[in-house]
Amino acid sequence: MTASSPLTHAPPPDGAAPRRPRRAAVGVLAGVLVLVLVLGTLLTVRLVTTTRAWERTAADWEDLARTHGTQLAQAQTDLEAAHAELADTQTQLATAQQRITELADEKARLGDTTASQQQLADYQARVSQAAGQVATALANCIDGQERLIGYLRESDRYDAADLERFATDVDRVCGAATDANASLQRELDR
């Protein structure tokens, strides 16, 4: 019989030695798990914060787009109204010029004096001048509104304050056209 050699590995009687490496591995894995959870939480918070910032930015851009869309629609409506007013004024101008010619013919047929013919010529000159001013003012108004529509279509290329100032200038020019038309109407009513 041979005696057992000291090099033979016999299991430890209480089994404590194999548990130590397992406990260390569990501790390391628990630490890694906690680290992963902390990093995951930080990443989630960062993603939520970024998402909310993008949502706010998107809402701001939507508001800006709605504002410029409303301004563009108003400018197009104003332009259509100005076109209609110009057509109406041109019709009135043609009617007024025809009436002036008729009045001149009537006066000439009646054999009026030179003074009345001069008054009629003066009247015709005043009306023609007023009509020319109306046509010019309306053309400027329409041109300004067409340019404003172009600017509003590409509003992201321009400063909002500059667009607002230009819109105010166009309103002023169109107001002058309306005033010139009113002056022409008063002259025609004489």
Secondary structure, DSSP 8 states (H G I E B T S, - for coil): -----TTS----SS--TTHHHHHHHHHHHHHHHHHHHHHHHHHHHHHHHHHHHHHHHHHHHHHHHHHHHHHHHHHHHHHHHHHHHHHHHHHHHHHHHHHHHHHHHHHHHTT--HHHHHHHHHHHHHHHHHHHHHHHHHHHHHHHHHHHHHHHHTGGGS-HHHHHHHHHHHHHHHHHHHHHHHHHHHHHH-
